[in-house]
Amino acid sequence: MQTGKPLTREAEEQLLMIIQRMRANLLGFPHLCIKTLCRRADKCLADPDMCMARFAPLVSEDVRSGVDALVMGKFDGLSYDEVRESAPSEVRAYEEWLRKIQESQRDSRFFAQQKSRRAPPALSASQDF
């Protein structure tokens, strides 16, 4: 609902944080984040500016444009298909990026399971050196 009033500085900062968090989540950055909380929740729960600054340069311009189109489409009330129709190559690049992130998540879970199975037994006090 548009009131016609300009946003306060605080409201503008909150809106920018929401947009950055949406972008970080869409790009799959929580999977790459150094914050365990974000990785476990699989969504940005920390400072999205940190992840955007760190990881966005690793993402192609087409992928970032696709994400921006999806975010702006969400604010405009467009469906995913409508955004995909208006920016087909960018959204296709985003979908390819997302596929790679999902593969990485699957691989990470597999290796984490393998690593936990091979963990040595804990030392008891009598076995201490």
Residue pairs with C-beta under 8 A, 6 or more apart in sequence:
7 15
17 48
17 49
19 71
20 48
20 49
20 52
21 44
21 48
22 71
22 74
23 48
23 52
23 67
23 68
23 71
24 30
24 44
24 48
24 51
24 52
25 43
25 44
26 67
26 70
26 71
26 94
26 98
27 55
27 56
27 59
27 63
27 64
27 67
27 97
27 101
28 97
28 98
28 101
28 102
28 105
29 38
29 44
29 48
29 51
29 52
29 55
30 38
30 39
30 41
30 42
30 43
30 44
30 45
30 51
31 39
31 42
31 101
31 104
31 105
31 108
32 51
32 55
33 39
33 44
33 46
33 51
35 45
35 46
37 45
37 46
38 44
38 45
38 46
38 51
42 105
44 51
56 64
59 97
60 93
60 97
62 89
62 90
62 93
62 94
63 90
63 93
63 94
63 96
63 97
65 87
65 90
65 93
66 87
66 90
66 91
66 92
66 93
66 94
66 95
67 94
69 83
69 86
69 87
69 90
69 91
70 80
70 83
70 91
70 94
73 79
73 80
73 82
73 83
73 86
78 86
83 91
84 91
84 92
